[in-house]
Amino acid sequence: MFFFGKALPLLFATPSYKSTSIRTTSLLHSTVQKEESIKENVFNIGDDSIVSPPRKIIDDVDEMFLGLSQGCYTYESSPTIQFLYTSPLDERLHFKAEMEQSILKSGETIYDEIMASHHNTKPLLLYLPGLDGAGLSASRQFDDLSRAFEFWRMTIDKVDDRSSFTELTTTVSAFIKKIATEQNRDVILVGESFGGLLAPAVALRLQAMSDSTNTKNPIKGMVMINPATSFEKTQWSTLAPILASLRHIEQEEEEGTPLRFPTPYSIAGGLALAALIPDSTQFRSILDIFTETKVSTADELQDIVRTLRDGFGILADNLPAKVVEYRVAQWLPVGCDVVLPRLQKIDVPTLVIAGEDDNMLPSKGEAQRLVQVMKNCTSLSVKGSGHLVLDQRFNLTEAIIDGPFDPFGKSKDKKKYDPIADWKPPSDDAIREAIDNRVKPFRIATSPKFFSTGLDGKRRLGLGQVPNNQDGPVLFVGNHQLLGLDLGPIVAELLEQRGIFARGLAHPLVYQAGNGFGAGAGPTGPSRRTTKRDKDGVVDPPPGDFQTFGAVMVTPRNYYRLMQTGQVGLLFPGGVREVFHGKDEAYELFWPEKVDFVRVAARFNATIVPISAVGAADSANILIDSSEIVNLPFGIGERAMSSSKNLISARFNQGNEDELFVPPLVVPKLTPARHYFIFGKPFDTSTIDTTDKDACTLLYRDVKTELRRGLDDLLVARESDPYKNFAKRIAIEQVLGKQAPTFPIEELNK
């Protein structure tokens, strides 16, 4: 939260004792004071003492606030502003004493010693907190950050600090000069919420200083997390002072009298936090905590009331109303006035992290805006997260390492991905997920039957006669059915029956879309929580089923290399023309005259297997076909034709205008037809001379003829299928719990 600075978020998140996330230095020490506090807040049930879950959270938050004021080394920039160096959790107990002894011996600065402690292998990182001045909301990330980076964080006194925004900017800039510029090092600047507004102000100042002195800008990269650069788009400039003004109706308590009721400010502020900070997952955690807390005695009820009172009191104790009023009035508006008009001048690679469900700030929209406004900005939106985005579900360290500023120089050593040689088969889980979610519905609707043909020309049920690529590359060549929706079942059947990964050669437009396995389209596996974007769109999009299952763009080079490397290709020579065929063109073949795929296959002694597929054209009605659409009046046809011409053709030797990429207007039938597939007789190309055009042409015609024969035989044989009718087929399959049988195999061997 930007305005309360996330003073209470852990009251509304998963309890820390249920997580292995980061905890601060003070949590390593068991003190008598802590033990006494816990003893006073237990439920006495029989002989067992159980800490109340709500009380446990309050104790943890108090402890974490205490821990956030401590570090392995503290640089006091002023009486109210400190910069804390934090080492990894398991090193903190002894680090400070060892550093002090080391400095006494060497006479070097603390910065030299800290750098030497990790052999100068860790990049510098400085974290700027929200308005709370402590960074409680990010504390779960600190241990991971300190393991990967030389991690420093800024803290601001929660009561006495009255620095101006300009003074904060100057102070942070001076500290960066001390730890980075003077040490000839780069620094990554991370700002959350208000810190996300302060960070670009610091970047602007240091950039101006570097330009004026003709020196290197020490900021290597910047991270803005739910930044308060969108403050002006909210109502908090009005609402925050109203909440803060509630302090004026508080009653003074007599000295020595314990506070029995929370203040109006802490109640109103706490309720605002509870309503706006948690996302849906965090809210369920809150609900679970309280619903699982049983109250059966008066003592237990008193403990719950005391816990709620203390919980509300955390806000007043750690971010008093006067402080809120000052910081909202003096920091946020001034910061926006300074930063917003100058964002486009910042020449620092920037990563903006935004919770898509942030109710405190319009962070999702602000991230999109910053990507367009700033010179070099990438956004990372986090699905299902609110203002408290840095919880245990998100790894800030990984996000920074993968950021556009490449802190560890990974991109220099990163080999460019080769889709032919570097592709790896998907995991069993990925295969099962794709089949269950996208192929299985197709199978239920169409009950496809597969047949294969032996070298003797005899057809058999199943794919037992289909050759694999153990003795050389294999090329499957098929007719492309209407809309191409049977690709998934073909690939899935080859995988399940024969363990063959057939790598499709896809149209450029379809391939770039990234999806399309089976009758549905979608990235393989569960959806990602994060989406990265820059000015050009999505960065590193999750691979769709095409990429996951090895499809490549249909180019002469890709096809050549698949055969060259002994892999299995799946090609549809009819391409777009067959996929978008006309009303009276069902199961017609529209193959090009060139025989290039045969010549390349023969060069590497590939086996060619034709695939005849029937069923899709009988499962839909074409209302308006492609040729009719381009002739529609009122400019509709012209726009369709213009769009088609602007697309990349699948065939390298023809222009875009020669390929009509205009889908027909299709309406699915209520009852889809049963689908049938014949894997035809395999063709051995080892005896073909690639320089003999006549031999290549003859083989090309033989493959096409075999495929055509399979189509014709299927169209006749399916009339003998007793379960060709959809209703009858579905009924018997539901009763038997297995696929319905089909026509006798003899129908295909006449």
Secondary structure, 3 states (H helix, E strand, C coil): CCCCCCCCHHHHCCCHHHCCCCCCHHHHCCCHHHHHHHHCCEEEECCEEEECHHHHHHHHHHHHHHHHCCCCEEEEEECCEEEEEECCHHHHHHHHHHHHHHHHHHCCCHHHHHHHHCCCCCCEEEEECCCCCCCHHHHHHHHHHHHHCEEEEEEECCCCCCCCHHHHHHHHHHHHHHHHHCCCCCEEEEEECCHHHHHHHHHHHHHHHHHHHCCCCCEEEEEEECCHHHHHHCCHHHHHHHHHHHHHHCCCCCCCCCCCCCCHHHHHHHHHHHHHCCCHHHHHHHHHHHHCCCCCCHHHHHHHHHHHHHHHHHHHHHCCHHHHHHHHHHCHHHHHHHHHHHHHHCCCCEEEEEECCCCCCCHHHHHHHHHHHCCCEEEEEECCCCCCCCCCCCCHHHHHHCCCCCCCCHHHHCCCCCCCCCCCCCCHHHHHHHHHHHHHHHHHHHCCEEEEECCCCCEEECCCCCCCCCCCCEEEEECCCHHHCCHHHHHHHHHHHHCCCCEEEECHHHHHHCCCCCCCCCECCCCCCEEEEECCEEECCCCEHHHHCCCEECCHHHHHHHHHCCCEEEECCCHHHHHCCCCCCCCCCCCCCCCHHHHHHHHCCCEEEEEEEECHHHCEEEEECHHHHCCCCCCHHHHHHHHHHCCCCCCCCCCHHHCCCCCCEEEECCCCCCCEEEECCCEECCCCCCCCHHHHHHHHHHHHHHHHHHHHHHHHHHHHCCCCCHHHHHHHHHHHCCCCCCCCHHHHCC
